[in-house]
């Protein structure tokens, strides 16, 4: 069972990158996420956010007990936060417009997740493993709000005009 928890928690081993595992896992996760986003419905993305969050709650005690508080190899929380960035965004049009949206969303998410401004850092203190993924969900929410604002202000850049 611990091997299964390890597989899930490391995001199918994407959390084992030697440098910046959260960033690497978030970047790798963009590929399957892209295909789900092309379905043009909110449900697959919402399901990922909820499932990844649930998995984090389930495996948090194992990872913290084995690897310490909020270990870097635990990246399922990054997947939840990264998916939240694109919740409800229109995802149609040219491939290059979609790639721009993905890359800007990725950069915004990593910005908020790494720097942890605006109360994100405070959420890491939540008990029972909730702090592991709640900071990533708030980082994802901030990134979503910023991305939607950028699309509103500069729709031509994102192929939305």
PARO-765945 format. One record per residue (C-alpha): residue number from 0; residue in one letter; x, y, z. Coordinates in steps of 0.001 Angstrom, whole numbers. Example, Ala and Ser with C-alpha at 12.3 -4.5 7.8 and 13.67 -1.06 7.14 Angstrom:
<ronus>
<ronu pos="0" code="A" x="12300" y="-4500" z="7800"/>
<ronu pos="1" code="S" x="13670" y="-1060" z="7140"/>
</ronus>
This chain:
<ronus>
<ronu pos="0" code="X" x="0" y="0" z="0"/>
<ronu pos="1" code="X" x="2882" y="2392" z="748"/>
<ronu pos="2" code="X" x="4248" y="1850" z="-2778"/>
<ronu pos="3" code="X" x="856" y="2883" z="-4175"/>
<ronu pos="4" code="X" x="778" y="5971" z="-1937"/>
<ronu pos="5" code="X" x="4298" y="6809" z="-3120"/>
<ronu pos="6" code="X" x="3265" y="6459" z="-6770"/>
<ronu pos="7" code="X" x="264" y="8750" z="-6285"/>
<ronu pos="8" code="X" x="1989" y="11269" z="-4022"/>
<ronu pos="9" code="X" x="4949" y="11709" z="-6330"/>
<ronu pos="10" code="X" x="2596" y="12279" z="-9244"/>
<ronu pos="11" code="X" x="3576" y="9067" z="-11029"/>
<ronu pos="12" code="X" x="7189" y="9746" z="-9988"/>
<ronu pos="13" code="X" x="7321" y="13278" z="-11445"/>
<ronu pos="14" code="X" x="8175" y="14494" z="-7940"/>
<ronu pos="15" code="X" x="11497" y="12674" z="-8094"/>
<ronu pos="16" code="X" x="13186" y="15306" z="-10255"/>
<ronu pos="17" code="X" x="16394" y="16234" z="-8422"/>
<ronu pos="18" code="X" x="15933" y="20012" z="-8760"/>
<ronu pos="19" code="X" x="12661" y="21868" z="-8196"/>
<ronu pos="20" code="X" x="10373" y="18812" z="-8160"/>
<ronu pos="21" code="X" x="7208" y="20882" z="-7747"/>
<ronu pos="22" code="X" x="7996" y="22976" z="-10802"/>
<ronu pos="23" code="X" x="8991" y="19924" z="-12837"/>
<ronu pos="24" code="X" x="5847" y="18021" z="-11834"/>
<ronu pos="25" code="X" x="3616" y="21006" z="-12635"/>
<ronu pos="26" code="X" x="5236" y="21367" z="-16046"/>
<ronu pos="27" code="X" x="4911" y="17664" z="-16884"/>
<ronu pos="28" code="X" x="1289" y="17725" z="-15699"/>
<ronu pos="29" code="X" x="446" y="20360" z="-18323"/>
<ronu pos="30" code="X" x="527" y="17678" z="-21032"/>
<ronu pos="31" code="X" x="-2354" y="15507" z="-19766"/>
<ronu pos="32" code="X" x="-4117" y="18618" z="-18488"/>
<ronu pos="33" code="X" x="-4000" y="20131" z="-21966"/>
<ronu pos="34" code="X" x="-5912" y="17178" z="-23395"/>
<ronu pos="35" code="X" x="-8568" y="17420" z="-20695"/>
<ronu pos="36" code="X" x="-8936" y="21142" z="-21307"/>
<ronu pos="37" code="X" x="-9705" y="20544" z="-24975"/>
<ronu pos="38" code="X" x="-12898" y="18742" z="-23911"/>
<ronu pos="39" code="X" x="-14335" y="22243" z="-23333"/>
<ronu pos="40" code="X" x="-16144" y="21337" z="-20143"/>
<ronu pos="41" code="X" x="-15431" y="22235" z="-16547"/>
<ronu pos="42" code="X" x="-16018" y="18754" z="-15096"/>
<ronu pos="43" code="X" x="-12740" y="16955" z="-15878"/>
<ronu pos="44" code="X" x="-10694" y="19807" z="-14402"/>
<ronu pos="45" code="X" x="-12923" y="20034" z="-11334"/>
<ronu pos="46" code="X" x="-12634" y="16262" z="-10904"/>
<ronu pos="47" code="X" x="-8829" y="16499" z="-11002"/>
<ronu pos="48" code="X" x="-8785" y="19252" z="-8386"/>
<ronu pos="49" code="X" x="-11079" y="17318" z="-6051"/>
<ronu pos="50" code="X" x="-9419" y="13934" z="-6620"/>
<ronu pos="51" code="X" x="-5884" y="15261" z="-6196"/>
<ronu pos="52" code="X" x="-6939" y="17088" z="-3024"/>
<ronu pos="53" code="X" x="-8555" y="13928" z="-1662"/>
<ronu pos="54" code="X" x="-5440" y="11914" z="-2447"/>
<ronu pos="55" code="X" x="-3336" y="14507" z="-609"/>
<ronu pos="56" code="X" x="-5495" y="14157" z="2501"/>
<ronu pos="57" code="X" x="-5196" y="10364" z="2319"/>
<ronu pos="58" code="X" x="-1409" y="10215" z="1832"/>
<ronu pos="59" code="X" x="-259" y="13266" z="3803"/>
<ronu pos="60" code="X" x="387" y="11374" z="7040"/>
<ronu pos="61" code="X" x="2471" y="8740" z="5226"/>
<ronu pos="62" code="X" x="4633" y="11335" z="3452"/>
<ronu pos="63" code="X" x="5100" y="13570" z="6492"/>
<ronu pos="64" code="X" x="5901" y="10577" z="8687"/>
<ronu pos="65" code="X" x="8404" y="9191" z="6194"/>
<ronu pos="66" code="X" x="9921" y="12299" z="4572"/>
<ronu pos="67" code="X" x="9209" y="15200" z="6964"/>
<ronu pos="68" code="X" x="6858" y="18170" z="6871"/>
<ronu pos="69" code="X" x="5565" y="19010" z="3360"/>
<ronu pos="70" code="X" x="8262" y="17043" z="1511"/>
<ronu pos="71" code="X" x="9313" y="18212" z="-1942"/>
<ronu pos="72" code="X" x="8682" y="14832" z="-3557"/>
<ronu pos="73" code="X" x="4980" y="15070" z="-2677"/>
<ronu pos="74" code="X" x="3632" y="16803" z="-5787"/>
<ronu pos="75" code="X" x="10" y="15680" z="-5978"/>
<ronu pos="76" code="X" x="-798" y="19026" z="-4344"/>
<ronu pos="77" code="X" x="917" y="20774" z="-7272"/>
<ronu pos="78" code="X" x="-1344" y="18899" z="-9664"/>
<ronu pos="79" code="X" x="-4439" y="20084" z="-7783"/>
<ronu pos="80" code="X" x="-3278" y="23693" z="-7739"/>
<ronu pos="81" code="X" x="-2096" y="23654" z="-11344"/>
<ronu pos="82" code="X" x="-5436" y="22267" z="-12543"/>
<ronu pos="83" code="X" x="-7356" y="24909" z="-10582"/>
<ronu pos="84" code="X" x="-5606" y="27632" z="-12615"/>
<ronu pos="85" code="X" x="-7522" y="26579" z="-15726"/>
<ronu pos="86" code="X" x="-10935" y="25927" z="-14169"/>
<ronu pos="87" code="X" x="-13654" y="27460" z="-16317"/>
<ronu pos="88" code="X" x="-11330" y="29021" z="-18873"/>
<ronu pos="89" code="X" x="-12384" y="28912" z="-22513"/>
<ronu pos="90" code="X" x="-9957" y="26594" z="-24258"/>
<ronu pos="91" code="X" x="-10624" y="26685" z="-27954"/>
<ronu pos="92" code="X" x="-8954" y="28285" z="-30911"/>
<ronu pos="93" code="X" x="-5494" y="27926" z="-32315"/>
<ronu pos="94" code="X" x="-2891" y="25674" z="-30740"/>
<ronu pos="95" code="X" x="-445" y="28547" z="-30190"/>
<ronu pos="96" code="X" x="-3118" y="30490" z="-28259"/>
<ronu pos="97" code="X" x="-3739" y="27467" z="-26036"/>
<ronu pos="98" code="X" x="-18" y="27044" z="-25425"/>
<ronu pos="99" code="X" x="273" y="30711" z="-24411"/>
<ronu pos="100" code="X" x="-2592" y="30262" z="-21942"/>
<ronu pos="101" code="X" x="-953" y="27115" z="-20527"/>
<ronu pos="102" code="X" x="2458" y="28729" z="-20152"/>
<ronu pos="103" code="X" x="1159" y="31946" z="-18593"/>
<ronu pos="104" code="X" x="-1027" y="29914" z="-16211"/>
<ronu pos="105" code="X" x="1948" y="27731" z="-15309"/>
<ronu pos="106" code="X" x="4199" y="30746" z="-14642"/>
<ronu pos="107" code="X" x="1535" y="32463" z="-12533"/>
<ronu pos="108" code="X" x="916" y="29302" z="-10501"/>
<ronu pos="109" code="X" x="4618" y="28742" z="-9854"/>
<ronu pos="110" code="X" x="5018" y="32418" z="-8889"/>
<ronu pos="111" code="X" x="2314" y="32189" z="-6234"/>
<ronu pos="112" code="X" x="3311" y="28699" z="-5087"/>
<ronu pos="113" code="X" x="7005" y="29499" z="-4655"/>
<ronu pos="114" code="X" x="6752" y="33009" z="-3165"/>
<ronu pos="115" code="X" x="3574" y="32270" z="-1164"/>
<ronu pos="116" code="X" x="2265" y="35855" z="-829"/>
<ronu pos="117" code="X" x="-1168" y="37035" z="316"/>
<ronu pos="118" code="X" x="-1767" y="34465" z="3055"/>
<ronu pos="119" code="X" x="-627" y="31400" z="1114"/>
<ronu pos="120" code="X" x="2287" y="30787" z="3498"/>
<ronu pos="121" code="X" x="-86" y="30910" z="6486"/>
<ronu pos="122" code="X" x="-2155" y="28047" z="5059"/>
<ronu pos="123" code="X" x="851" y="25702" z="5254"/>
<ronu pos="124" code="X" x="391" y="25664" z="9028"/>
<ronu pos="125" code="X" x="-2980" y="23892" z="8830"/>
<ronu pos="126" code="X" x="-2965" y="20539" z="10661"/>
<ronu pos="127" code="X" x="-3656" y="16961" z="9522"/>
<ronu pos="128" code="X" x="-2055" y="17390" z="6109"/>
<ronu pos="129" code="X" x="-4478" y="20106" z="4991"/>
<ronu pos="130" code="X" x="-1636" y="22626" z="4847"/>
<ronu pos="131" code="X" x="132" y="20484" z="2256"/>
<ronu pos="132" code="X" x="-2456" y="21106" z="-438"/>
<ronu pos="133" code="X" x="-4425" y="24158" z="723"/>
<ronu pos="134" code="X" x="-1528" y="26510" z="-26"/>
<ronu pos="135" code="X" x="-1371" y="25107" z="-3563"/>
<ronu pos="136" code="X" x="-5119" y="25532" z="-4034"/>
<ronu pos="137" code="X" x="-4918" y="29167" z="-2952"/>
<ronu pos="138" code="X" x="-1900" y="29697" z="-5236"/>
<ronu pos="139" code="X" x="-3960" y="28148" z="-8041"/>
<ronu pos="140" code="X" x="-6916" y="30395" z="-7264"/>
<ronu pos="141" code="X" x="-4739" y="33535" z="-7293"/>
<ronu pos="142" code="X" x="-3158" y="32399" z="-10569"/>
<ronu pos="143" code="X" x="-6624" y="31768" z="-12048"/>
<ronu pos="144" code="X" x="-7784" y="35261" z="-11082"/>
<ronu pos="145" code="X" x="-4645" y="36820" z="-12559"/>
<ronu pos="146" code="X" x="-4908" y="34774" z="-15747"/>
<ronu pos="147" code="X" x="-8555" y="35705" z="-16234"/>
<ronu pos="148" code="X" x="-7651" y="39362" z="-15656"/>
<ronu pos="149" code="X" x="-4835" y="39173" z="-18217"/>
<ronu pos="150" code="X" x="-7158" y="37559" z="-20753"/>
<ronu pos="151" code="X" x="-9733" y="40312" z="-20125"/>
<ronu pos="152" code="X" x="-7167" y="43125" z="-20438"/>
<ronu pos="153" code="X" x="-5195" y="41667" z="-23385"/>
<ronu pos="154" code="X" x="-7551" y="39294" z="-25234"/>
<ronu pos="155" code="X" x="-5521" y="39551" z="-28467"/>
<ronu pos="156" code="X" x="-2475" y="38066" z="-26759"/>
<ronu pos="157" code="X" x="-4487" y="34969" z="-25846"/>
<ronu pos="158" code="X" x="-6448" y="34660" z="-29105"/>
<ronu pos="159" code="X" x="-9688" y="35696" z="-27465"/>
<ronu pos="160" code="X" x="-10489" y="38805" z="-29517"/>
</ronus>
